[in-house]
């Protein structure tokens, strides 16, 4: 169970990735590593496709 703080860190991390162009690679990596969940789905959708 992730905390609000953890989600904030992930959000900031993904925002950085969004602007460095590495978001897609991390997205694929998360799926491959089985760490892909609803939180990442939401963050990735909002920030990468914004």
Steps between C-alpha positions, in 0.01 A plus 500: 500500500655825390479818700419854387869588530600205281246599236628858504855378442381284211305793355802730510718226354259444210469875436878513466492203265225665298724794422815297444328269252574185700147446627414241237806287576421504872136416422605189308752412771230515767280261301787258440598508867141443612486821701227650288187587699211746513715777646756479222225468242339822617823695537633384166176582320469845653861612471627323190202569275415839647 
